[in-house]
Structures are given as C-alpha cells and as structure tokens.
C-alpha cells in the first residue's frame, strides 16, 4: 500500500526539478534579451517560410535550420559547447546560409553534447526507436491553403549520438508563415524572430515562453525525440497533452504540461484547458487577458 505514496513522492520531486529547469531556460532567454535587446530567434529557416523537403528528403540544404536553444548555451554555463558551433550557423541575417547544420562537422559535434538543462527527469530517457528530429519547419501551403509543420527525423543509425531536449519554445498558434490570420497569433519564437518585450502587448506574465515536449510515444515506447540543436518552436495549434504526437507540447507528468512564461515564472497547465484560453496564452499580441496563474 505504500507503493503509490512512494511513486507520488518521487514524481513530486521530479516535477520540482523539471520546474527549475524550465525556469533556468526561461531566465537564459531573458538574459539573452537583456544583452541583445531581443529574445533569441525561434528557427533559422528559409524566408519566406516554405517547405524544405520532398517526401522524406531534405531538398534545400543552404539554410541553417537551427533552433532557439543553441542561442541560450552561453547563458546556461555551456560556453564550451557554444564555442564548438560554426559561427555562420548562428547568423540570423545570413539567408540563405551556406549549409544546413547537420552537414557542418563542428556543429554536429556540438549537437552531440547532452545538456542537462534540457532534460525533464520524468521524461523517457531511452533512445527513440524511429529517430531524432533534426528540425521542425512551419510553413503555409498556399495551394491547399493549409498550415503545415514539417519534421525531419534522422534514423538512429545516424542520429543516436545527438543530444535531445524535453523543452521547446512557444511559436504561438502557428508561428509566422506568411498568412495574416496565423501570423497575428504568433508567439515569441518563429522563423528568424527578433521579439522585443515591447511587442508583447498581452503581458510577459500572460504569455508562454517554453513548454515541455515528449517527442512521441507509441505503445509505451519512445518513437521520436527532438534534437536541441535543430528543433525550433512548437505551434499551439495541435493542443497539448497528446504523448503520441511529436508536433505538440506534451509531458510525462500526469494530466499537466509544464510551461514557463516570458517573465520567468513556471506553471503546470492541465491538459483539459479550454483551447481558446490556451491559444490566447501562446500569442504575444492577440488581445487576450487570461492569467496563467491559477489554471
């Protein structure tokens, strides 16, 4: 009869650790903003946003496809890892660049480091069976008038050494993809974003910054994981809490998903939250007035 109580106690301890890591990542982003005047970019992808793949093959290789977390390394006591990344890989204005990050040997070596700050202790730690996502790329497919999130999983034969993350930035409803309806509901992170605090008119304490991601779990086994180097921000369009989806925020904490806000506070949001409230909290300037605290 003591086993459930022990398990609950252990999960409570893991959740505290996860909370601290979410806060560390948020504070690193805030320190980056203090130093540069802007929050780090969400993803270094093509401008305008578009598909970079044909079926399962990457067809555009001259964009870095690097995500937010790489910019935070110096603020997480990971300067040694940051120094391994080729300088051009982090050039926000270099578009197109000369190379996708997975083809740059120095940057690949940097991406092979496991950064403890990016790991939730409740998450599945085993290697994913289907591969590690080396980037995720939101874009608008005008022919079908659809917003799509493109993921690029690399099979374990090639990607097993890559460091992964259980936290990604908030893209808002669907980042910025060249469609007014979607773009007006953007979050702090999107393609080559340069968000300032003044642009967050909904309020820093009322806007998500980072959230938990599980990759994907199929039949109680880890199917996919996110590379911390390449995975960009996650859209809120797919809701939260579905462990079977790689393309949404989800968590191994029972019934909740952890998020940090842009003021550095951390909150655990129930997965049955009203979808409109959730979407409002993900946007920086959609006029929503909902408070994160108490949800």
C-alpha positions in Angstrom: 0.0 0.0 0.0 3.0 2.3 0.4 4.0 2.0 -3.3 1.6 4.6 -4.7 2.7 7.1 -2.0 6.3 6.5 -2.8 5.7 6.9 -6.5 3.8 10.1 -5.9 6.6 11.5 -3.7 9.2 10.7 -6.4 7.1 12.3 -9.1 6.7 15.4 -7.0 10.5 15.6 -6.6 10.9 15.1 -10.4 8.4 17.8 -11.1 10.3 20.3 -8.9 13.5 19.5 -10.8 11.6 20.0 -14.1 10.2 23.3 -12.8 13.7 24.5 -12.0 15.0 23.5 -15.5 12.1 25.3 -17.2 12.9 28.4 -15.1 16.6 28.2 -16.0 15.8 28.0 -19.7 13.4 31.0 -19.4 15.9 33.0 -17.4 18.6 32.3 -20.0 16.3 33.6 -22.7 15.6 36.7 -20.6 19.4 37.2 -20.1 19.9 36.9 -23.8 17.2 39.6 -24.3 18.9 41.8 -21.7 22.2 41.5 -23.5 20.9 41.9 -27.1 17.6 43.8 -26.8 15.7 40.9 -28.4 14.7 37.4 -27.5 16.6 34.7 -29.4 15.3 33.6 -32.8 12.9 30.7 -33.0 14.4 29.0 -36.0 16.9 29.8 -38.8 14.8 28.6 -41.8 14.1 30.0 -45.3 12.5 33.4 -45.7 9.7 33.4 -46.7 8.7 30.2 -44.8 8.3 27.3 -47.2 8.8 23.6 -47.5 12.4 22.4 -47.5 11.6 18.7 -48.0 10.3 16.5 -50.8 8.6 13.5 -49.1 11.3 12.4 -46.6 14.3 14.0 -48.3 15.6 17.5 -47.5 15.8 19.4 -50.7 17.1 22.8 -49.5 20.5 22.5 -47.9 21.5 26.1 -47.7 19.7 27.2 -44.6 21.0 26.5 -41.1 17.7 25.1 -39.6 19.0 25.7 -36.1 16.5 26.3 -33.2 16.3 28.6 -30.2 18.2 26.5 -27.6 21.5 26.8 -29.4 21.5 30.6 -28.7 21.0 30.0 -25.0 24.1 27.9 -24.3 26.3 30.7 -23.0 23.6 31.6 -20.5 23.3 28.1 -19.3 27.0 27.6 -18.4 27.6 25.8 -21.7 30.0 28.2 -23.4 32.3 25.3 -24.3 29.5 23.7 -26.3 28.6 27.0 -27.9 32.2 27.5 -29.0 32.0 24.3 -31.0 29.2 25.7 -33.2 30.5 27.2 -36.5 29.9 31.0 -36.3 28.0 31.2 -39.6 25.5 28.7 -38.2 24.2 31.3 -35.7 24.0 34.2 -38.1 20.4 35.3 -38.0 20.6 37.5 -41.1 22.5 35.1 -43.3 19.7 33.8 -45.5 20.4 31.8 -47.4 23.3 30.4 -45.5 25.9 28.1 -46.9 24.9 24.9 -45.2 22.3 23.1 -43.1 23.7 22.3 -39.6 23.7 18.5 -39.9 26.3 18.8 -42.7 28.6 21.0 -40.7 31.0 18.7 -38.8 31.8 21.2 -36.0 28.2 21.9 -35.4 27.3 18.2 -35.5 29.9 17.6 -32.8 28.4 20.4 -30.7 24.9 18.9 -31.1 26.2 15.6 -29.8 26.5 17.1 -26.3 23.8 16.2 -23.9 22.8 19.4 -22.0 21.3 18.5 -18.6 19.2 21.7 -18.5 17.2 20.5 -21.5 16.1 17.2 -19.8 13.0 16.6 -17.7 13.6 13.8 -15.1 10.1 12.4 -15.7 10.6 12.0 -19.5 11.5 8.8 -21.1 15.3 8.6 -21.4 15.6 5.6 -23.8 16.7 6.2 -27.4 13.8 6.7 -29.7 13.0 3.8 -32.0 12.2 5.8 -35.1 14.8 8.6 -35.0 15.7 12.1 -33.7 14.1 15.1 -35.3 16.9 17.4 -36.6 14.5 20.3 -37.3 10.8 21.2 -37.5 9.7 23.7 -40.0 6.3 25.5 -40.1 5.0 26.9 -43.4 1.9 27.8 -45.3 1.0 25.6 -48.3 -1.0 28.0 -50.4 -2.3 25.5 -53.0 -4.3 23.7 -50.3 -4.5 26.8 -48.0 -3.0 24.7 -45.2 -0.5 25.4 -42.4 1.9 22.5 -42.2 4.6 21.6 -39.7 7.4 19.7 -41.4 9.6 17.4 -39.2 12.8 15.8 -40.3 13.6 12.6 -38.4 17.0 11.1 -38.8 17.2 7.3 -38.2 19.2 6.1 -35.2 21.9 4.7 -37.3 23.0 8.3 -38.0 21.4 10.3 -35.1 21.8 8.2 -31.9 24.7 10.4 -30.7 22.7 13.6 -30.9 21.7 15.5 -27.7 17.9 15.8 -27.3 15.6 18.2 -25.5 12.3 17.9 -23.5 11.7 21.7 -23.8 11.0 23.8 -26.8 9.9 27.4 -27.4 6.4 28.7 -27.9 5.6 29.6 -31.6 2.1 30.9 -30.8 -0.8 29.4 -32.8 1.4 28.6 -35.9 4.4 30.9 -35.8 4.8 33.3 -38.7 4.2 31.7 -42.1 3.0 34.4 -44.4 -0.7 34.2 -43.6 -2.3 37.1 -41.8 -4.7 35.0 -39.7 -1.9 32.8 -38.4 0.8 35.5 -38.2 -1.4 37.7 -36.0 -1.4 35.0 -33.4 2.3 34.5 -33.3 4.2 33.6 -30.2 7.6 35.0 -29.1 9.5 32.5 -31.3 9.3 32.0 -35.0 11.5 31.9 -38.1 14.4 34.4 -37.6 12.3 36.2 -35.0 13.6 39.3 -33.1 10.9 39.7 -30.5 11.2 42.6 -28.0 9.4 43.0 -24.7 7.5 46.0 -26.1 5.9 43.8 -28.7 4.4 41.5 -26.1 1.3 43.7 -25.5 -0.6 40.8 -23.9 1.9 40.9 -21.0 5.1 39.0 -20.2 3.4 37.2 -17.3 0.5 36.1 -19.5 2.5 34.7 -22.4 4.1 31.3 -22.7 7.9 31.2 -23.4 8.9 27.5 -23.3 7.0 24.3 -22.8 7.5 20.6 -22.4 7.7 18.2 -25.4 7.9 14.4 -25.3 8.7 13.8 -28.9 6.3 10.9 -29.4 5.4 7.7 -27.5 3.9 4.7 -29.3 2.9 1.6 -27.4 4.6 2.8 -24.3 7.9 3.2 -26.1 9.7 6.3 -27.3 9.2 6.7 -31.0 10.8 10.2 -31.7 12.8 12.8 -29.8 13.8 16.4 -30.6 17.4 17.5 -31.2 18.1 20.5 -29.1 20.3 22.0 -31.9 17.7 21.9 -34.7 14.2 21.7 -33.2 12.5 25.1 -33.4 9.4 26.4 -31.5 6.3 24.3 -31.2 2.9 25.6 -32.5 -0.1 25.5 -30.2 -2.5 24.6 -33.0 -2.3 20.9 -32.1 -3.2 21.4 -28.4 -1.3 19.9 -25.5 -1.0 16.6 -23.8 -1.0 14.1 -26.6 2.0 11.9 -26.0 1.6 10.2 -29.4 2.2 13.4 -31.3 5.7 14.7 -31.9 4.3 18.0 -33.1 2.7 19.3 -29.9 3.5 20.2 -26.3 3.2 17.2 -24.0 4.6 15.8 -20.8 5.1 12.7 -18.7 3.7 14.5 -15.6 0.2 13.2 -15.0 -2.5 15.4 -16.5 -0.4 18.5 -16.9 2.2 20.1 -19.1 4.9 22.5 -17.8 5.3 26.0 -19.3 7.4 29.0 -18.4 6.1 32.5 -19.0 8.1 35.4 -20.5 8.6 36.8 -17.0 10.5 33.7 -15.9 7.6 32.2 -13.9 6.8 28.5 -14.3 3.3 27.0 -14.4 1.8 23.5 -14.9 -1.2 23.7 -17.2 -3.9 21.0 -17.1 -4.3 19.2 -20.5 -8.1 19.8 -20.4 -7.6 23.6 -20.5 -10.0 25.4 -22.8 -8.4 25.6 -26.3 -9.2 29.3 -26.7 -7.6 30.2 -23.4 -4.6 28.1 -24.4 -4.2 29.8 -27.7 -4.5 33.2 -26.1 -1.7 32.5 -23.7 0.5 31.4 -26.5 0.2 34.7 -28.5 2.2 37.8 -27.7 -0.4 40.3 -29.0 -3.8 38.9 -29.7 -5.6 41.0 -27.0 -6.3 38.1 -24.7 -6.3 39.0 -21.0 -6.3 35.5 -19.4 -3.9 34.9 -16.5 -1.6 31.9 -16.5 -1.6 31.6 -12.7 -4.4 29.5 -11.3 -5.1 27.5 -14.4 
